[in-house]
Amino acid sequence: MNETMVCAVGRVATQPVYREVASGPSARFRLAVTARYWDREKNTWTDGHTNFFTVWANRQLATNTAASLTVGEPVIVQGRLKVRTDVREGQSWTSADIDAVAIGHDLAWGTAAFRRAGKTETTAPSQAQPEPNWETPQAGSEEEAAARAQSGLVTAVLT
């Protein structure tokens, strides 16, 4: 199947709108992508034209998008480009939508802390398994024999 995949780097222009629909969760927001170029005459970076895209997210991506994004945040969106033309009240309208596959914060502008969605702590830190002893015991020592017995390793002696 031929699809136009795009990667757009911009800022969240509208607060994500989250909806529960029959096919599962859905979220949408507007993405502003402004071209920047080096103006040699002014010797400075200058903003060019701004393109606006409606970004659509579905299922778990929609839930995470609604919980993670706010207006003004820098994001990177990857997905399928859909250009639609409508006639509304006698006027022709064209819109560019992105059906998102992945959405993330642009770390060139700040930091983020990833949290896995839907996970709960199953073991308290005190109930976690102890850290194994990674140091290699001396050959033939009692520590080595105990370590082998504890881990269930079987060694063979070749002559």
trRosetta pair geometry for C-beta under 8 A, 3 or more apart (Angstrom, degrees):
i j d omega theta_ij theta_ji phi_ij phi_ji
3 80 5.0 -53 177 -127 124 111
4 80 6.6 100 69 -160 60 65
4 81 4.3 -52 101 49 112 107
5 78 7.1 15 -179 -177 97 87
5 79 7.1 -148 -144 126 69 16
5 80 6.2 -46 -96 -94 59 55
5 81 7.4 168 -116 -3 9 87
5 101 7.9 -15 -138 3 105 139
6 78 7.2 -168 94 -142 46 51
6 79 6.8 -18 57 66 78 56
6 80 7.7 98 16 -147 82 12
6 81 4.7 65 -10 -50 125 112
6 98 6.4 -98 65 -116 116 115
7 76 6.7 -1 -176 -176 93 97
7 77 7.3 167 -154 85 47 47
7 78 4.8 -12 -104 -99 79 85
8 31 6.1 95 117 130 135 146
8 33 5.2 -87 -171 -77 106 143
8 53 6.1 -24 -174 19 179 154
8 76 7.4 164 84 -155 46 50
8 77 4.9 -12 59 60 94 97
8 78 7.9 175 20 -80 64 38
8 98 6.4 -116 10 -67 134 160
9 33 6.7 100 73 -128 46 102
9 74 7.6 13 -179 -176 82 94
9 75 7.7 -167 -145 97 49 43
9 76 5.2 -14 -102 -105 76 78
9 77 8.0 -176 -77 22 32 68
9 106 6.1 87 -153 -96 98 136
10 13 7.9 -21 139 -36 120 98
10 31 4.9 108 75 170 130 93
10 32 5.2 -171 172 87 125 45
10 33 3.6 -93 -73 -84 131 65
10 34 6.9 117 -128 6 96 64
10 53 7.8 140 33 27 153 107
10 74 7.4 -150 125 -143 22 64
10 75 6.8 -16 71 61 58 76
10 77 7.6 -31 35 12 93 109
11 31 7.3 151 73 -158 32 63
11 32 5.2 -20 61 61 85 98
11 72 5.9 -18 -179 -154 120 29
11 73 6.6 158 -152 78 75 30
11 74 5.5 -45 -94 -94 77 54
11 75 7.0 117 -123 17 27 80
12 15 7.8 62 153 -96 119 30
12 16 7.5 -55 -155 -43 128 85
12 29 5.8 -15 -151 148 95 141
12 30 7.7 105 -170 77 52 57
12 31 6.7 -43 -106 -105 42 64
12 32 7.9 17 105 18 6 86
12 69 5.2 158 -90 176 156 114
12 70 6.6 140 84 99 148 26
12 71 5.5 -132 109 -119 100 33
12 72 6.4 -33 64 24 87 25
12 73 5.0 22 14 49 118 82
12 75 5.9 64 -48 -2 89 127
13 29 7.2 153 52 160 67 89
13 30 4.0 -60 69 101 114 101
13 31 6.2 168 2 -114 101 9
13 32 4.2 105 -67 -27 119 102
13 52 6.4 -42 17 -130 167 103
13 71 6.9 6 170 -139 14 87
14 17 7.7 -14 128 -25 115 95
14 29 5.2 -168 75 -157 82 76
14 30 4.3 67 9 25 108 101
14 71 6.6 -17 -140 -98 12 103
15 29 6.9 -116 120 -119 18 111
15 70 6.7 -12 -116 -143 81 57
15 71 5.6 -53 -65 -44 69 100
16 27 4.9 15 179 179 115 117
16 28 6.9 159 -150 78 70 27
16 29 4.2 -61 -91 -56 66 120
16 57 8.0 -17 -146 30 128 124
16 65 5.4 176 -133 136 160 96
16 66 4.8 -143 109 -102 129 59
16 69 5.3 88 -23 73 124 114
17 27 6.5 163 79 -153 45 64
17 28 5.5 -15 54 58 96 79
17 29 6.9 156 8 -75 70 66
17 66 8.0 -53 112 -107 10 106
18 25 6.9 -19 -166 -166 93 103
18 26 7.6 152 -155 85 48 46
18 27 4.8 -19 -99 -98 67 96
18 62 6.5 128 -131 162 85 96
18 63 7.5 75 -140 -106 128 43
18 65 7.9 165 -87 84 97 90
18 66 3.8 25 -68 -101 128 152
19 25 7.3 151 84 -155 46 56
19 26 5.1 -19 65 66 93 93
19 27 7.3 166 19 -83 67 46
20 24 7.9 -74 -150 174 63 26
20 25 5.8 -36 -104 -98 62 66
20 26 7.9 157 -101 22 16 76
21 24 6.9 -3 67 57 77 30
21 25 7.6 126 25 -120 74 15
21 26 5.3 9 10 4 120 122
23 26 7.6 54 73 -50 98 114
23 58 7.5 -32 116 -154 111 123
24 58 6.3 78 88 180 113 90
24 59 4.9 5 135 -91 144 68
24 62 7.7 145 128 32 92 138
25 58 7.0 144 89 -165 64 47
25 59 6.0 104 55 -124 89 16
25 60 7.6 93 56 -69 128 23
25 62 4.2 -173 126 85 100 129
25 63 5.1 45 114 -53 168 86
26 56 7.0 -22 -167 -166 98 91
26 57 7.2 152 -159 83 49 54
26 58 5.5 -14 -105 -107 73 69
26 62 5.2 -113 -132 -119 14 156
27 56 7.6 151 83 -157 48 45
27 57 4.7 -12 61 60 94 103
27 58 8.0 -166 24 -74 68 30
27 61 7.8 -136 39 115 113 70
27 62 3.8 156 1 -154 96 82
27 63 7.5 -174 -28 -45 128 24
27 65 4.7 -179 87 80 150 124
27 66 4.8 -144 -107 -52 142 97
28 54 5.9 4 -173 179 115 96
28 55 6.4 163 -151 82 60 53
28 56 5.1 -17 -98 -100 94 63
28 57 7.3 -179 -78 19 44 71
29 54 7.7 172 89 -153 25 58
29 55 5.5 -13 62 55 73 102
29 65 7.3 -153 -1 162 121 121
29 69 6.6 -114 -5 109 169 142
30 52 5.5 -8 -173 -170 110 106
30 53 7.1 151 -157 77 58 41
30 54 5.9 -38 -98 -98 66 60
30 55 7.4 155 -113 10 14 83
31 52 6.9 150 75 -156 50 54
31 53 4.6 -16 58 61 104 94
31 54 7.7 171 14 -96 82 12
31 55 5.1 66 -23 -29 118 118
31 75 7.1 -98 -124 70 111 116
31 77 6.0 -82 -95 2 163 147
31 98 7.2 -15 25 26 140 132
32 50 5.5 -10 -168 -172 96 118
32 51 7.6 150 -156 78 47 44
32 52 5.7 -21 -99 -100 64 77
33 50 6.8 148 75 -158 41 63
33 51 4.8 -19 64 62 99 93
33 52 7.7 176 20 -84 75 28
33 53 6.8 30 -5 -2 115 108
34 47 5.3 -22 168 -154 129 103
34 48 6.6 154 178 59 73 65
34 49 7.4 -165 -141 100 63 31
34 50 4.4 -27 -92 -98 84 84
34 51 7.8 180 -79 21 37 63
35 47 7.5 116 78 -169 53 54
35 48 3.6 -32 83 60 101 127
35 49 5.9 25 27 50 113 67
35 50 7.9 -151 12 -81 68 39
35 51 8.0 59 -26 -4 92 98
36 45 5.4 12 177 -179 114 109
36 46 6.9 159 -155 78 67 37
36 47 5.9 -39 -101 -104 76 49
36 48 6.5 -156 -82 3 22 90
37 45 7.3 159 83 -151 25 66
37 46 6.0 -27 66 61 74 87
37 48 5.7 58 -1 -47 105 118
38 44 7.8 -172 -149 105 60 20
38 45 6.0 -45 -97 -98 57 61
38 46 7.6 116 -136 16 11 84
39 42 4.3 19 108 39 124 103
39 43 7.3 -61 93 -7 76 17
39 44 5.8 -8 53 64 104 64
39 45 7.2 130 9 -139 85 11
39 46 4.3 55 -31 -14 122 128
40 43 6.9 22 -166 -77 33 54
42 46 6.7 91 54 -59 139 119
47 50 7.6 0 170 -56 114 93
51 96 7.2 -16 176 54 112 145
52 96 7.8 142 92 55 52 100
53 77 7.6 -159 90 77 139 149
53 96 5.2 -64 -112 104 81 97
53 97 6.6 129 -172 -124 82 23
53 98 5.1 35 162 -10 133 107
54 95 6.3 8 6 171 119 121
54 96 7.5 156 21 89 74 49
54 97 4.7 -32 70 -111 95 82
54 98 7.3 178 85 24 45 68
55 77 5.4 -95 -118 -141 137 157
55 79 7.3 126 -143 28 87 150
55 97 7.5 158 -89 -164 23 66
55 98 4.9 -18 -111 66 70 103
55 100 5.3 44 -175 -47 99 118
55 103 7.1 97 166 -94 143 128
56 97 6.1 22 -10 179 111 114
56 98 7.0 -178 24 86 72 50
56 99 5.2 -26 69 -111 109 58
56 100 6.3 -171 78 6 47 85
57 61 4.3 -127 -171 120 108 101
57 62 4.3 164 110 -82 93 63
57 65 4.6 119 50 -11 163 153
57 100 4.7 -25 -87 56 79 127
57 103 6.4 -53 -88 -11 134 138
58 61 6.3 37 60 56 42 106
58 62 5.4 2 -130 -35 14 118
58 99 7.8 -2 -8 -164 111 91
59 62 6.1 126 51 13 24 102
59 63 7.6 -54 140 -2 38 99
60 63 5.5 -52 -150 36 41 113
60 64 6.1 34 155 -13 71 108
60 117 6.7 159 -169 80 107 148
61 64 5.9 -59 -144 43 30 107
61 65 6.0 37 155 -27 65 109
61 100 6.2 -164 152 104 143 112
61 101 7.9 -131 -93 -174 164 19
61 102 7.6 -118 -123 -105 130 32
61 103 6.6 114 -170 16 105 107
62 65 5.7 -53 -143 33 28 114
62 66 6.5 25 160 -16 63 106
63 66 6.2 -59 -152 36 26 107
63 67 6.5 13 155 -9 62 114
63 117 6.9 119 108 -170 116 154
64 67 5.8 -64 -145 44 32 107
64 68 5.7 11 164 -9 69 124
64 103 8.0 164 100 66 104 110
64 117 5.5 -101 -87 -56 104 148
65 68 6.2 -73 -135 44 21 100
65 69 5.7 -15 -174 7 66 121
65 100 7.7 102 -77 76 144 158
65 103 5.7 43 -99 67 104 153
66 69 7.5 -53 -104 40 14 89
67 117 7.7 128 57 -111 151 118
68 105 7.8 -120 159 -46 117 103
69 73 5.8 -144 -149 53 73 138
69 75 6.7 -2 -118 -70 122 143
69 103 7.5 -47 -54 147 135 133
70 73 5.7 94 62 -21 66 118
73 105 6.4 -65 166 -120 116 95
74 105 6.7 75 85 -166 71 69
74 106 3.8 -71 132 44 107 119
74 108 7.3 -86 127 62 151 86
74 109 4.3 94 30 24 149 152
74 110 7.5 141 39 17 113 99
75 103 6.1 -2 -179 -172 126 88
75 104 6.6 156 -155 84 78 32
75 105 5.9 -60 -104 -108 66 38
75 106 5.9 -148 -96 -21 9 90
76 102 7.9 -8 109 115 90 96
76 103 7.4 165 83 -152 53 44
76 104 5.4 -13 56 64 96 83
76 105 7.7 30 13 115 83 10
76 106 5.3 117 -35 -80 91 84
77 98 5.7 92 136 115 129 153
77 100 5.5 -77 -162 -112 100 108
77 102 7.5 167 -153 90 41 58
77 103 5.2 -1 -108 -108 76 81
78 100 7.1 88 72 -151 45 70
78 101 5.3 -54 105 59 89 99
78 102 4.6 13 49 53 108 96
78 103 7.8 -154 27 -69 65 44
79 98 4.4 108 73 170 122 92
79 99 5.0 -163 171 84 122 46
79 100 4.1 -96 -62 -108 143 31
79 101 4.7 165 -99 -2 69 76
79 102 7.4 -171 -57 31 79 55
80 98 6.9 149 70 -158 41 57
80 99 4.5 -8 54 52 99 103
80 101 7.3 89 -18 -36 77 104
81 96 6.6 -23 -162 -168 95 96
81 97 7.6 140 -160 80 46 49
81 98 6.0 -26 -97 -101 55 73
82 96 7.4 149 80 -160 49 47
82 97 4.5 -21 66 67 101 98
82 98 7.4 175 20 -87 80 23
82 99 6.3 59 -14 -19 120 100
83 94 6.7 0 -177 -173 94 99
83 95 7.4 172 -153 87 51 42
83 96 5.3 -18 -103 -104 76 72
83 97 7.7 179 -82 23 28 70
84 94 7.1 163 86 -153 47 52
84 95 5.1 -11 60 59 96 89
84 96 7.9 177 20 -84 71 26
84 97 6.5 23 -2 1 113 113
85 92 6.5 -10 -172 -170 100 96
85 93 7.0 158 -157 84 51 49
85 94 5.1 -18 -101 -99 75 77
86 92 7.4 154 84 -156 43 49
86 93 4.6 -15 63 62 92 102
86 94 7.8 177 22 -78 68 31
86 95 7.3 13 4 2 109 106
87 90 7.0 -1 176 -126 98 12
87 91 6.9 164 -156 78 61 31
87 92 5.6 -30 -100 -95 74 59
87 93 7.3 169 -92 16 22 79
88 91 5.8 -28 70 62 70 85
88 93 5.5 10 13 -6 110 128
100 103 5.3 3 -171 -48 145 103
104 112 7.9 -163 -177 50 87 169
105 109 7.9 -115 169 60 92 101
105 110 7.2 -64 163 72 127 96
105 112 4.6 141 55 -61 144 144
106 109 5.3 52 96 12 98 108
107 110 7.0 -101 -141 73 46 44
107 111 6.8 40 -142 -111 90 38
107 112 6.4 -98 -92 9 93 103
116 119 4.4 35 98 1 111 134
121 124 6.9 68 147 -87 124 48
123 127 4.6 -130 -168 91 93 108
123 128 5.4 123 125 -79 127 65
124 127 4.8 80 54 12 79 104
124 128 7.5 -119 95 -28 41 80
125 128 5.6 -31 -153 -3 38 119
133 147 7.0 -103 73 -112 119 117
137 141 5.1 -124 158 62 112 126
137 143 3.8 -165 -130 101 145 113
137 144 4.1 -156 88 -65 125 75
137 147 5.9 175 0 -4 132 141
138 141 4.3 82 70 -30 90 129
138 143 7.2 80 34 49 75 116
138 144 6.8 -108 75 -35 46 118
139 144 6.5 47 -130 -58 27 167
140 144 6.7 51 27 44 12 143
141 144 4.8 106 58 0 77 98
141 145 7.3 -143 99 0 46 85
142 145 5.7 -54 -151 38 38 111
142 146 6.2 37 152 -18 69 107
143 146 5.8 -60 -148 40 29 109
143 147 6.1 31 154 -22 66 108
144 147 5.7 -54 -146 35 29 111
144 148 6.4 28 156 -17 64 105
145 148 5.9 -54 -149 36 30 109
145 149 6.3 28 154 -18 64 108
146 149 5.7 -55 -145 38 31 111
146 150 6.1 31 155 -21 66 108
147 150 5.8 -55 -145 36 29 110
147 151 6.2 11 161 -4 65 111
148 151 6.2 -66 -142 46 27 98
148 153 4.7 -90 -147 65 78 101
148 154 7.9 112 178 -84 110 24
148 155 6.6 -59 -139 -12 144 111
149 152 7.8 31 -180 -71 27 34
